[in-house]
Amino acid sequence: MPTPRVLATTVAAALLVAAPASAAARPDFDAHGSAAGASARTLAAASGALTGPSPGSAADVARSYLRRERASLGLDAADVSSLALARTVALGPDAVNLHFADEQDGVPLFGSDLRVAVADDGRVLSVTGAPAHDAAAPTLTPHVSAADAVAAARSDAGLSGPAGAASEVGGARSETRFGGGTTAKLVRFPWGDASIVAWRVLLRDDDAGALSDYVLDGRWATVLYRHSLVDSAATGFTFPAWPGNAVGGTQADEDFTPWLTDSTRLLGNNTHVWPDIDADESPGPLEEVPPSSGSDYHYPLTPVASPGHACLTGVGCTWDSRVPDSWRTNLAQDATQVFSFVNRMHDWLMQPSIGFTEAAGNFQTVNFTGQGKGGDAVLGKASYGADTDDGLPAGRYQNNANMGTPPDGSAPTMRMYMWTDPPYADVHGGVDPAIVLHEYTHGLSNRLVIDADGISTLVGAQPGAMGEGWSDWYALDYIVAHGYETDDPAQPGSLAGAPVLTMLRSQPADCPVGVSDPRCPGTATAGPGGYTYGDFGKLAPRGPEVHDDGEIWTETLWDLRTRLEADLGAANGAQRARSLVTRAMQLSSPYPSFLDMRNAILRADASFFGGADTDAIWEVFAARGMGFFASAANAIDTTPIEDFSLPPASTGTLSGRVTAAGEAAAGVTVTVDAGASTVTGADGRYSLELPAGTYPRVTFGPTNGVDGLTVRSVAVPAGGTRTLDATTRTDWLSTGSGATIASVSPGAFSGNGAGPLQAIDQNPGTAWAGPGPETADDEGPRQLTIQLARAINVSAVTIDPGTDPRVGPSWAIREFRIETSTDGVAFTPAAGGAFTPADLGSPHRVALDAGTVPAVRYLRLVVLSTQGPFSDNSGAMAVAEISAYGTPWVAPAPSPSGGGGSTQAPQPVPEPGPSPEPPALTPAPVAPVRPPAPQATLRVAELPKLGALVRRGLPLRVTCATACRARVVVRLPFANGLVAGVAQRDLAAGRAATVRVKLRRGAAKRLAGRRSARARVTVQLTGREGGPARRLTQTIRLSR
């Protein structure tokens, strides 16, 4: 259940009020941190439908509505014509969700799909998404191939070896398929107010447990976006619940006949389960579980003594985490149990109140209705990695479970690991149904909250937390619905749940807000009782974490379930809660915050149940701090503002004018925290009708190169108008304002999502990174030269020396110099300075030597040194953001003809060319094709005994076909991947050289006393002229 990393998102909440479509919400969204265009976030009506019934197909009805309401969506007729129907997904039994993609010659714009929900009778229920206005790419021909893009993605993911044979499918998107399920196809990626051509790579490598969604620049194959799609955590003789439980705690016969399609192994239409004990991602001949006899899988659970370790009450442990191969005793039983739980959850989620059917994208080899895509039964890997360290699971194969979910038609992977005491219990993962059901639900949420390509948009702190919260909630709902646990609202904290999952959460899900009960202790940092929205990021001292923060969402949804049971009766209330929560996922906007999903639940109630539960929904969410005036800046906001208010009855108006650099700022998104959003017109003006009250934040931009600005505590009077003007700044160095990279030091492109464009993307969460000036290649200072779209009188420069989130502060720049130029040839020093560690993480203004530098068309950042020191021998550098501010330079008027008269005051030097105005932006130079990754070989020069290894190190023979640098890292899998040693050496072309890795003191201590151990050797090779890196990996076995 690993935490996904988001490169950047800008997301606003949606508003559901009784208002005409013209007053509906409009959002700001761009996966790269600057707006791709002004467009509507959500159109919805409190009545549940935007229109009455209409004849015709759902697609025709949707298109007609989009054409009619294009102005309120921020689009024109050409924009609507470019929308292509990309995907149709069932929305319960009586409606569909139509996903429209903004296409240019068949190539869609990433992150800007539009979803229209249409009922069977032709009513348009809602519109949500982020379509872009006039975001065409100048070319749809990439400079790098699909194979180059896949290689760069594999390098970024740390995968060695080739991607496998390529098969070109073709089409407008030049789709190419590679071995192992990896695919690459063209997309357009939002860039400023336009887009660039890029490759979207679905990277799959089951051998390495990798499944990720990548977007890579079509010019350089640098990573623009990444998101891991892995969320980490006959008859059979099975436990209906878990061993020792009062209900369902005894093994009993279960009919496997509807689920099995193979008489020799645990294989059916819904899943294939085997014990993947060596973690090689494929079932070996000795890993398949055969019937115990005939067609039956009767494998009784056999308790295993584990003295001094925690076990299951009344049953005992299923293995001893100190004794090699003790897990074999219950190996077949564990796989059989996982097979049972996966199939039961598959069937449970197909019920009408949930509706995770073939048409909705469920997991089956064969789709019998012909709807959706088949070929995607769950690959269930039980006892994963149990035999990876001399009969024991290596550290990284303990105490975890995960589920990787690709789009419909590609098989998801579920991994169930071994659990140990300390800190949990010595049991197989399959003994706890909540763990299996939790992981399966990750498949549900990642198939429902998707983009037009069917890929999950649960990216960021809040979407990730909801993913964990949903998984707990659906698992607990199943357990309570089947009577394995009892939920008594009169006994707060009585819902203990299954044994292992209980150990992973701070308190039961049925803890009300404000309760004082020892069963609801809360945490030291969040306080006792049920959690509220204001507790986000505060449940533990470590700060925001998706599993911790997911408890807020689980408890809120459990409150909703409890309230609806009280209103409608136990059975009907639970059924209504399942339906609302599931439909909301399908109706939600991409990259949703908690508040977005609250609004989606309200829309589901309005659309499918006539708004019968609207009051209950508001009361539940308001009690948990997600009231009407609650605030979240976006999906990655880890400090949301809570509010406990119900929706106000009266309305008012918020209006004003936005300016930047002394000019009207057109197309700037104005977002109010309750969800309403609009865009400024050509004169910079905007107007919004809103429920009256005080809003925590009103946000302007960032859009089209204009910096973002937030105004706090804005009161909108009932029946009146609040005027709120805003003056913000244009960042002339940003891609949104048209700036481009003119040049960069050789080798500075890292190929891992940290290219130079990340320094000018108005997003401090990304960074330009690469070899630093202290590296041993004698190339000296590193430089980044940026070409502005127009000549600017630069009055201020800011630099954020913060680093890429994946690296340490030692990479951040220290000493630097700024140079400027009017022509890109002659550069003049304009400023210099040095940062300290205390400066990291925020932008700092750099004093310019001349105060204001006129007519700047090029600006160069020269990195002279970094913070250092480098414990990892990397010698790398990174800078998060550089920005420049000022006013457009105006060429002086020509001198009057004739002699005499006064002498004209000196003017800024005009740019070359006959025009008195600054010349238009010249096209960026065609990106050269980067050199390929070095071809190389790796072998162990000699395999030393453990004692000699500690004394003399590990000698490796490395050969590069071209001159390269080899960086070797040796890790110990049994010690949770501890880095045992690092070495680096420059290699001449075609010559074998020995690289000797000396062991660190901590690694030598971990090896002391061991009879044998495995070591994993990784060599990263980079060419002397830059380009992508190549990784070689080898696992060696050492003994005394």
RABELMO-V891150 format. One record per run of one state. SS is the DSSP state (h for helix, s for strand, l for the rest). FROM is the first residue (numbers start at 1). TO is the last residue. If there is no record, write none. Layout:
ss,from,to
SS,FROM,TO
SS,FROM,TO
This chain:
ss,from,to
l,1,20
h,21,23
l,24,24
s,25,27
l,28,38
s,39,44
l,45,57
h,58,68
l,69,76
h,77,81
l,82,82
s,83,90
l,91,94
s,95,104
l,105,106
s,107,109
l,110,113
s,114,119
l,120,123
s,124,129
l,130,136
s,137,137
l,138,145
h,146,156
l,157,165
s,166,170
l,171,174
s,175,178
h,179,181
l,182,182
s,183,191
l,192,193
s,194,205
h,206,208
l,209,209
s,210,217
l,218,222
s,223,228
l,229,229
s,230,232
l,233,234
s,235,239
l,240,250
s,251,255
l,256,259
s,260,260
l,261,266
s,267,268
l,269,270
s,271,275
l,276,292
s,293,293
l,294,295
s,296,297
l,298,303
s,304,304
l,305,311
s,312,312
l,313,315
s,316,317
l,318,325
h,326,349
l,350,377
s,378,382
l,383,388
s,389,389
l,390,391
s,392,392
l,393,394
h,395,397
s,398,398
l,399,400
s,401,404
l,405,412
s,413,416
l,417,417
s,418,419
l,420,426
s,427,428
h,429,431
l,432,432
h,433,448
l,449,449
s,450,450
l,451,455
s,456,456
l,457,460
h,461,481
l,482,498
h,499,504
l,505,522
s,523,523
l,524,526
s,527,527
l,528,532
h,533,535
l,536,545
h,546,568
l,569,569
h,570,587
l,588,593
h,594,609
l,610,613
h,614,623
l,624,625
s,626,626
l,627,630
s,631,631
l,632,640
s,641,641
l,642,642
s,643,643
l,644,650
s,651,660
l,661,662
s,663,664
l,665,668
s,669,672
l,673,676
s,677,679
l,680,684
s,685,691
l,692,692
s,693,700
l,701,702
s,703,703
l,704,705
s,706,706
l,707,708
s,709,716
l,717,720
s,721,723
l,724,725
s,726,728
l,729,729
s,730,730
l,731,734
h,735,737
l,738,739
s,740,744
l,745,755
h,756,759
l,760,767
s,768,771
l,772,781
s,782,800
l,801,808
h,809,811
s,812,813
l,814,814
s,815,821
l,822,827
s,828,834
l,835,836
h,837,839
l,840,842
s,843,846
l,847,852
s,853,863
l,864,865
s,866,866
l,867,875
s,876,879
l,880,880
s,881,888
l,889,935
s,936,940
l,941,945
h,946,952
l,953,953
s,954,960
l,961,963
s,964,972
h,973,975
l,976,977
s,978,987
l,988,991
s,992,997
l,998,1000
h,1001,1007
l,1008,1011
s,1012,1023
l,1024,1029
s,1030,1039
l,1040,1040
